[in-house]
């Protein structure tokens, strides 16, 4: 019910140079404001920001450990619960693993009930945005599922018929 835009002066100038001076949805009202404040209260009382920072860091650490064993993982980056796992066919050339990323994204959803999305200019970044209540146990399940999807399922897959997973 509420939102904010936070940016740097450089980004604001870029918008201004395109003719966009200011924008909003004009959606504010007392009910939305009250709902927004209630959500912020719960986030604070239940330590959700701390959980996102700590569990998100733990999830990135687990993916970096997996990266040592799975060459397909080219890069792991992010902050809190906004994480990107870049998949590449070759770590030297950084050739994007577009079809593999789509296959893994679909397998995580269809086989393990894990929702991810795909992003990046080459559609080879698996985007992980779990809910704020995501736990370290959930992170362990996610990494184990990802590992199985790559090592077992991807190894048997015919990628010639894989199209981009709509996310």
C-alpha positions in Angstrom: 0.0 0.0 0.0 3.0 2.4 0.3 6.2 2.9 -1.6 9.2 5.1 -1.9 11.8 6.0 -4.5 15.3 6.3 -3.2 18.1 7.2 -5.6 21.3 9.1 -6.2 21.5 12.6 -7.6 23.0 11.1 -10.8 20.1 8.8 -11.4 17.6 11.6 -10.7 19.4 13.8 -13.2 19.2 11.0 -15.8 15.4 10.9 -15.3 15.2 14.6 -15.5 17.3 14.7 -18.8 14.7 12.3 -20.3 11.9 14.7 -19.3 10.7 12.8 -16.3 10.8 15.3 -13.4 8.6 13.6 -10.8 6.2 10.7 -10.7 3.9 8.9 -8.3 0.7 6.9 -8.3 -1.4 9.3 -6.3 -2.5 6.2 -4.4 -2.0 7.4 -0.9 -5.0 7.4 1.5 -5.4 7.0 5.3 -6.3 3.3 5.0 -3.2 2.5 2.9 -1.0 4.5 5.3 -2.4 2.6 8.3 -1.8 -0.7 6.6 1.7 0.3 5.6 2.5 1.3 9.2 1.1 -2.0 10.5 3.4 -3.9 8.1 6.4 -1.8 9.2 5.6 -2.5 12.8 5.5 -6.3 12.2 8.8 -6.1 10.2 10.4 -4.4 13.1 8.9 -6.5 15.9 9.7 -9.8 14.2 13.2 -8.7 13.2 12.6 -9.3 9.5 15.3 -6.9 8.3 17.9 -8.7 10.4 16.6 -12.1 9.2 16.9 -10.9 5.6 20.5 -9.7 6.1 21.7 -12.8 8.1 19.8 -15.5 6.2 20.5 -13.8 2.8 24.2 -13.8 3.7 24.0 -17.4 4.7 22.3 -18.3 1.4 25.0 -16.5 -0.6 27.7 -18.3 1.4 26.1 -21.6 0.7 26.0 -20.8 -3.1 29.6 -19.7 -3.0 30.5 -23.1 -1.4 28.6 -24.8 -4.1 30.4 -22.7 -6.7 33.6 -24.5 -5.8 32.0 -27.8 -7.0 29.7 -26.7 -9.8 31.4 -24.9 -12.7 28.1 -23.7 -14.0 27.9 -21.1 -11.2 29.9 -18.1 -12.5 29.0 -15.5 -9.9 26.9 -15.1 -6.8 25.9 -11.6 -5.8 23.3 -9.6 -3.9 22.1 -8.1 -0.7 19.7 -9.5 1.9 17.0 -11.5 0.1 17.8 -10.1 -3.3 20.3 -12.5 -4.7 21.5 -13.3 -8.2 23.2 -16.6 -9.2 24.8 -16.1 -12.6 25.2 -19.3 -14.7 27.9 -19.6 -17.3 29.0 -22.4 -19.6 32.7 -21.4 -19.2 34.1 -19.4 -16.4 37.0 -18.1 -18.5 34.9 -16.8 -21.4 31.8 -16.2 -19.2 29.6 -17.6 -22.0 26.1 -17.2 -20.7 24.2 -20.4 -19.9 20.9 -19.1 -21.0 19.1 -22.5 -21.7 20.6 -24.1 -18.6 19.3 -21.2 -16.5 15.8 -21.5 -17.9 15.9 -25.3 -17.3 17.1 -24.9 -13.7 14.4 -22.2 -13.0 11.7 -24.5 -14.4 13.0 -27.5 -12.5 13.1 -25.7 -9.2 9.5 -24.7 -9.7 8.1 -28.0 -11.1 10.0 -30.5 -9.0 10.8 -28.6 -5.7 8.1 -25.9 -5.5 10.7 -23.2 -5.4 10.0 -19.9 -7.3 12.8 -18.0 -8.9 13.0 -15.7 -11.8 15.5 -15.0 -14.6 17.2 -11.7 -15.3 20.3 -10.2 -16.8 21.1 -9.0 -20.3 21.7 -12.6 -21.4 18.9 -14.2 -19.3 21.4 -16.3 -17.4 21.0 -14.9 -13.8 18.8 -16.9 -11.5 17.1 -14.3 -9.3 16.3 -15.4 -5.7 13.8 -13.2 -3.8 12.4 -15.3 -1.0 9.8 -14.1 1.5 10.9 -12.2 4.6 10.2 -15.3 6.8 12.7 -17.4 4.9 14.9 -19.4 7.3 18.4 -21.0 7.2 16.6 -24.4 6.9 14.8 -23.0 3.9 18.1 -21.9 2.5 19.6 -25.3 3.0 16.6 -26.9 1.1 17.0 -24.4 -1.7 20.7 -25.0 -2.2 20.2 -28.8 -2.0 17.4 -28.6 -4.6 19.5 -26.3 -6.8 22.4 -28.8 -6.6 20.1 -31.7 -7.5 18.5 -29.8 -10.4 22.0 -29.0 -11.8 23.9 -32.3 -11.1 21.1 -34.8 -11.7 18.4 -33.2 -13.8 20.4 -30.9 -16.0 22.9 -33.7 -16.8 20.0 -35.7 -18.4 18.3 -32.8 -20.1 18.0 -32.1 -23.8 18.5 -28.4 -24.0 17.8 -28.1 -27.7 14.1 -27.7 -27.0 14.4 -25.4 -24.0 12.9 -22.0 -24.5 13.2 -19.1 -22.1 11.2 -19.6 -19.0 8.6 -16.9 -18.6 9.1 -15.3 -15.2 
